[in-house]
């Protein structure tokens, strides 16, 4: 590493440290939180879309019902 590269490295290290000390870490934290929230919102929107589609499909096909180990849940008792 040349002397010039060493000076640039020290300068960038000191400048980064001063930026973080001066409150830059708050901006970085807020940026990361905003990105995470946007991704979370996008995932939640996709989940809601799939849930609505699944609910619509279950309304359209009433024969698809839940079952238990004893058989279909919606069977009327035979007397």
N, CA, C and O of each residue as an XYZ file, in Angstrom:
316
protein
N       0.856     -1.164      0.000
C       0.000      0.000      0.000
C       0.903      1.227      0.000
O       1.839      1.329      0.792
N       0.604      2.148     -0.898
C       1.434      3.338     -1.004
C       1.058      4.321      0.093
O       0.051      4.151      0.781
N       1.879      5.350      0.247
C       1.635      6.380      1.258
C       0.320      7.094      0.978
O      -0.440      7.396      1.898
N       0.056      7.362     -0.292
C      -1.177      8.046     -0.680
C      -2.408      7.209     -0.299
O      -3.389      7.747      0.215
N      -2.356      5.893     -0.553
C      -3.471      5.022     -0.200
C      -3.657      4.940      1.311
O      -4.784      4.851      1.798
N      -2.558      4.971      2.046
C      -2.634      4.939      3.507
C      -3.303      6.204      4.036
O      -4.128      6.136      4.947
N      -2.953      7.344      3.475
C      -3.567      8.613      3.898
C      -5.059      8.594      3.574
O      -5.874      9.019      4.393
N      -5.424      8.108      2.392
C      -6.848      8.025      2.029
C      -7.604      7.094      2.966
O      -8.734      7.387      3.356
N      -6.989      5.977      3.327
C      -7.624      5.028      4.237
C      -7.864      5.662      5.604
O      -8.956      5.546      6.160
N      -6.840      6.338      6.149
C      -6.987      6.992      7.448
C      -8.029      8.099      7.404
O      -8.824      8.249      8.332
N      -8.025      8.864      6.337
C      -8.995      9.948      6.204
C     -10.424      9.405      6.171
O     -11.305      9.919      6.860
N     -10.648      8.371      5.371
C     -12.004      7.820      5.268
C     -12.431      7.170      6.578
O     -13.608      7.222      6.934
N     -11.507      6.565      7.291
C     -11.825      5.966      8.583
C     -12.214      7.030      9.591
O     -13.215      6.888     10.293
N     -11.437      8.082      9.666
C     -11.719      9.168     10.610
C     -13.011      9.882     10.231
O     -13.821     10.204     11.101
N     -13.208     10.131      8.942
C     -14.430     10.802      8.505
C     -15.655      9.946      8.819
O     -16.675     10.476      9.260
N     -15.575      8.652      8.604
C     -16.695      7.758      8.916
C     -16.979      7.733     10.410
O     -18.137      7.764     10.828
N     -15.926      7.678     11.210
C     -16.104      7.671     12.666
C     -16.745      8.974     13.139
O     -17.649      8.945     13.973
N     -16.297     10.097     12.628
C     -16.892     11.377     13.019
C     -18.347     11.479     12.574
O     -19.182     12.020     13.299
N     -18.652     10.968     11.398
C     -20.029     10.974     10.915
C     -20.931     10.161     11.836
O     -22.032     10.592     12.180
N     -20.456      8.984     12.232
C     -21.252      8.146     13.124
C     -21.400      8.770     14.501
O     -22.470      8.691     15.104
N     -20.349      9.384     15.001
C     -20.411     10.044     16.309
C     -21.371     11.221     16.269
O     -22.075     11.479     17.246
N     -21.409     11.932     15.159
C     -22.253     13.117     15.025
C     -23.730     12.781     14.820
O     -24.543     13.691     14.656
N     -24.092     11.515     14.824
C     -25.492     11.142     14.693
C     -25.829     10.491     13.375
O     -27.002     10.240     13.095
N     -24.868     10.222     12.587
C     -25.117      9.573     11.303
C     -25.672      8.170     11.461
O     -26.367      7.670     10.576
N     -25.370      7.531     12.585
C     -25.877      6.189     12.807
C     -27.397      6.196     12.887
O     -28.032      5.193     12.560
N     -27.995      7.308     13.317
C     -29.452      7.410     13.379
C     -30.030      7.382     11.968
O     -31.029      6.708     11.717
N     -29.404      8.113     11.050
C     -29.873      8.109      9.664
C     -29.724      6.728      9.038
O     -30.602      6.275      8.304
N     -28.630      6.074      9.325
C     -28.415      4.732      8.800
C     -29.455      3.773      9.367
O     -30.026      2.967      8.633
N     -29.702      3.859     10.680
C     -30.696      3.005     11.332
C     -32.087      3.264     10.748
O     -32.828      2.322     10.471
N     -32.439      4.533     10.563
C     -33.744      4.869     10.001
C     -33.890      4.366      8.575
O     -34.964      3.910      8.181
N     -32.814      4.445      7.800
C     -32.833      3.943      6.429
C     -33.086      2.433      6.416
O     -33.894      1.938      5.630
N     -32.394      1.715      7.286
C     -32.554      0.265      7.355
C     -33.963     -0.087      7.825
O     -34.575     -1.017      7.299
N     -34.481      0.643      8.807
C     -35.851      0.399      9.278
C     -36.865      0.657      8.175
O     -37.818     -0.107      8.018
N     -36.669      1.723      7.412
C     -37.597      2.047      6.323
C     -37.585      0.952      5.265
O     -38.638      0.561      4.763
N     -36.406      0.460      4.927
C     -36.305     -0.614      3.943
C     -36.986     -1.881      4.459
O     -37.697     -2.549      3.709
N     -36.773     -2.215      5.732
C     -37.382     -3.401      6.313
C     -38.901     -3.258      6.358
O     -39.619     -4.221      6.089
N     -39.393     -2.082      6.691
C     -40.839     -1.855      6.745
C     -41.457     -1.958      5.355
O     -42.541     -2.520      5.193
N     -40.769     -1.417      4.355
C     -41.285     -1.505      2.985
C     -41.356     -2.961      2.531
O     -42.322     -3.367      1.885
N     -40.340     -3.739      2.865
C     -40.344     -5.149      2.492
C     -41.444     -5.896      3.241
O     -42.119     -6.753      2.672
N     -41.620     -5.568      4.507
C     -42.673     -6.188      5.309
C     -44.051     -5.860      4.749
O     -44.915     -6.733      4.677
N     -44.261     -4.615      4.353
C     -45.539     -4.209      3.763
C     -45.807     -4.958      2.456
O     -46.934     -5.381      2.194
N     -44.777     -5.114      1.649
C     -44.930     -5.825      0.380
C     -45.281     -7.294      0.628
O     -46.130     -7.854     -0.065
N     -44.636     -7.911      1.603
C     -44.920     -9.308      1.927
C     -46.343     -9.439      2.463
O     -47.064    -10.360      2.082
N     -46.750     -8.530      3.340
C     -48.099     -8.566      3.897
C     -49.154     -8.397      2.806
O     -50.192     -9.058      2.838
N     -48.892     -7.519      1.846
C     -49.824     -7.334      0.728
C     -49.959     -8.619     -0.082
O     -51.062     -8.989     -0.487
N     -48.843     -9.294     -0.318
C     -48.861    -10.557     -1.060
C     -49.616    -11.626     -0.277
O     -50.380    -12.396     -0.860
N     -49.410    -11.680      1.027
C     -50.117    -12.654      1.867
C     -51.622    -12.404      1.805
O     -52.405    -13.342      1.654
N     -52.023    -11.144      1.921
C     -53.448    -10.816      1.882
C     -54.063    -11.166      0.528
O     -55.198    -11.640      0.463
N     -53.320    -10.935     -0.546
C     -53.801    -11.284     -1.888
C     -54.008    -12.789     -2.007
O     -55.030    -13.241     -2.521
N     -53.042    -13.556     -1.534
C     -53.161    -15.019     -1.599
C     -54.284    -15.521     -0.696
O     -54.995    -16.459     -1.057
N     -54.447    -14.910      0.467
C     -55.503    -15.304      1.392
C     -56.881    -15.052      0.778
O     -57.770    -15.898      0.878
N     -57.060    -13.893      0.145
C     -58.333    -13.594     -0.509
C     -58.610    -14.584     -1.633
O     -59.748    -15.017     -1.811
N     -57.587    -14.942     -2.384
C     -57.758    -15.908     -3.467
C     -58.133    -17.278     -2.906
O     -58.993    -17.964     -3.459
N     -57.500    -17.667     -1.828
C     -57.811    -18.963     -1.210
C     -59.226    -18.965     -0.643
O     -59.934    -19.966     -0.752
N     -59.641    -17.863     -0.043
C     -60.995    -17.782      0.482
C     -62.024    -17.813     -0.641
O     -63.066    -18.455     -0.511
N     -61.741    -17.130     -1.729
C     -62.651    -17.144     -2.867
C     -62.751    -18.552     -3.459
O     -63.832    -18.986     -3.855
N     -61.652    -19.243     -3.515
C     -61.656    -20.606     -4.050
C     -62.429    -21.542     -3.129
O     -63.096    -22.457     -3.613
N     -62.359    -21.341     -1.826
C     -63.079    -22.216     -0.912
C     -64.574    -21.946     -0.957
O     -65.367    -22.859     -0.729
N     -64.977    -20.717     -1.245
C     -66.394    -20.398     -1.389
C     -66.932    -21.014     -2.674
O     -68.068    -21.488     -2.712
N     -66.120    -21.006     -3.725
C     -66.536    -21.555     -5.011
C     -66.625    -23.079     -4.983
O     -67.392    -23.666     -5.746
N     -65.858    -23.717     -4.124
C     -65.828    -25.179     -4.071
C     -66.168    -25.641     -2.654
O     -65.262    -25.954     -1.882
N     -67.451    -25.691     -2.296
C     -67.814    -26.076     -0.935
C     -67.510    -27.533     -0.625
O     -67.500    -27.910      0.546
N     -67.262    -28.364     -1.629
C     -66.938    -29.764     -1.371
C     -65.574    -29.903     -0.712
O     -65.295    -30.919     -0.076
N     -64.736    -28.907     -0.854
C     -63.409    -28.960     -0.245
C     -63.540    -28.504      1.208
O     -63.448    -27.314      1.506
N     -63.754    -29.453      2.092
C     -63.928    -29.126      3.502
C     -62.820    -29.745      4.319
O     -62.068    -30.592      3.837
N     -62.730    -29.320      5.541
C     -61.717    -29.861      6.437
C     -62.082    -31.292      6.815
O     -63.259    -31.647      6.877
N     -61.082    -32.093      7.061
C     -61.315    -33.472      7.493
C     -60.560    -33.730      8.775
O     -59.598    -33.037      9.106
N     -61.008    -34.723      9.475
C     -60.293    -35.149     10.677
C     -59.899    -36.597     10.477
O     -60.149    -37.171      9.417
N     -59.290    -37.188     11.479
C     -58.878    -38.580     11.345
C     -60.082    -39.512     11.343
O     -59.976    -40.656     10.900
N     -61.234    -39.032     11.836
C     -62.428    -39.860     11.864
C     -63.240    -39.729     10.591
O     -64.221    -40.455     10.422
N     -62.874    -38.840      9.698
C     -63.621    -38.666      8.469
C     -63.934    -37.212      8.233
O     -63.400    -36.346      8.926
N     -64.792    -36.920      7.265
C     -65.131    -35.522      6.968
C     -65.800    -34.840      8.162
O     -66.543    -35.471      8.915
N     -65.538    -33.591      8.318
C     -66.052    -32.827      9.439
C     -67.511    -32.456      9.219
O     -68.267    -32.379     10.188
N     -67.933    -32.224      7.980
C     -69.264    -31.705      7.702
C     -70.302    -32.779      7.415
O     -71.326    -32.479      6.801
N     -70.084    -33.977      7.822
C     -71.029    -35.061      7.579
C     -72.154    -34.968      8.609
O     -71.907    -34.853      9.809
N     -73.376    -35.019      8.124
C     -74.501    -34.979      9.064
C     -74.645    -36.355      9.720
O     -74.410    -37.379      9.079
N     -75.029    -36.372     10.983
C     -75.128    -37.669     11.674
C     -76.272    -38.502     11.116
O     -77.338    -37.972     10.804
N     -76.054    -39.789     10.993
C     -77.104    -40.691     10.514
C     -77.801    -41.281     11.717
O     -77.176    -41.845     12.616
N     -79.078    -41.140     11.708
C     -79.857    -41.643     12.850
C     -80.654    -42.830     12.454
O     -81.373    -43.394     13.280
